[in-house]
Amino acid sequence: METSYDQKRLLRELESTGKWGTDAVKIGIRAKFRCEYCGKDLLKSLENYKEWNIDHIVPQSDGGSDTMANLALSCRTCNVSLKGQWNPRTVIGENGGRAKLLGEAKKYIESKRNEAEKELKEFRKIVKQCTI
C-alpha cells in the first residue's frame, strides 16, 4: 500500500521540533523514510533512526552536487560500509538521470552486501567451530 503524507503539515511539524531541517524532511518524504538502497525503515526503531544518513549518489569528490536530485536517504550501512565513495557514473556514464544512478547504486550495494554476508557466514562458521 502506498503511503500518503500531508507534506506541508509534515514539513511544518518536523521542522518545529528543532531537530529537522527542510531538506532532511523533503528527502525523508520522497523516500518514505526508508533507505533508498535497501528499504530499511529509518523510523522503525532508535537503532534504525540513528543510522539516518544523506548520501550523495554521485560523490562530491567526483563532481556530485548538493542538489535534491543527487541526494538519497540512506542507512549508514549502505552509505558508509557498502557504497562509500563509489560513483554510479562509472557504469552508466554522464547521461543517467536520478533513477538510473540510484538503480546502479542499489545494484552495487546489493553485490557488496552479498560479499559481506558470505564473509560473515564464514566468520560465524569459524566461531561455531571454536566454541566450547
N, C-alpha and C positions, 0 to 999 in steps of 0.2 A: 504494500500500500504506500502510495506517495505521501510524504509528509508535507503539509502546507503550513506556512507561518504568516502571521501578520507582521511583515518585515519592518514596517515603520515602528510599530509598537515594540517589537523585539529589540530593534536597534536602540530605541529610546530607553527601554527598561534596563538592558545590559550596560549601556553607557552610564546610566545613572548610578550604578554600583561603584563607579570609580575604578573598576578593575578591568574594564574592556575599552579598547579603542574602536573607532568606527570601522577601520579596515578589518580588524580581527572579527568583529561581528559579521560584516559583509562576507568575509571569506568563510566563516563558520556556517552562515545561512546557505551560501552557494553549495557547500559540501555536506549540508545536512548534519553538521557537527560530527562528521566521520572522516577518518584519514582517507584522503583521495587515492591512496595507493593500495591499502589493504582492507579498508572498510571498517576499521576499529571505531566503535562509538566512543568518542572522546569525552562524553559527559556521563557515561555509564557508571564510572567509579572514580574515586580520588586518584587511584593509580593511573587510570586512563587519562584523566584530566591533566595530570602532571606530565604526561607525555606530549601535550599540545605543542606543536611546532608549526611555524610557517616556513615552507620550503620555496626556494627559487627553483622552478622547474629547470630552467636553463641557469646554471650557476652564474652569479655575478662575476666570478673570475673568468668566465667565458663570454662575457658581454651581456648576460641576462639582466633585465631591468627590474625595477621595483613596481612595475605596473600590476594591476589586479590580474591581468591575463597570464602573467608569469609566476604568480604566487599560488601555492596549493596548501591546503590544510593537510598536515601530516603528523603521524605519531613520531616520536623520537626514534623509535626502532627503524622505521622506514627511512626517515630523513638522514639520520646520522650514521646508524650502524649498517644500513644496506645500500642506500643511494649515494650518500656522501657527495662528492663533487662531480659525479658522473653527469654527462651532458647528453640528453637525447638527440641533440642535433648531429651527433657523431653517426647516428643511424639514419635519420630522415632528412638531413640537410637543413638548409636555411628556410625553406618554404613551408614547413609544417606549422599549422596553427596550434592553438592550445590543446585541442582534443587529441591531435596526433602526438604532440610532445608528451602529454600526460599518459597516453596509451603506451608509448615506448618506455617511459619511466616505470610504469606498472609492470611491464614485461621484464625489464631489467631487475627490478626489485624482487619480483617473483623468482627469478632464476637465482639471485643471491640468497633469498630466503631458503630455497631448496638446498643449496650448497650448505648453508648454515645448519639446516635441520639434519642433513647427513652427518655433518661433523658432530653435532650434539648427540645424535644417536650412537656414534662411535664412543664418545666420552661416557655416555650412560652405560654402555656395554663394559667398558674398562672398569668403571666404578663398581658395577654389579659383580664383576668377576673378582674384584679385590675386597669385597665386603665380607666380613667375617660374621 
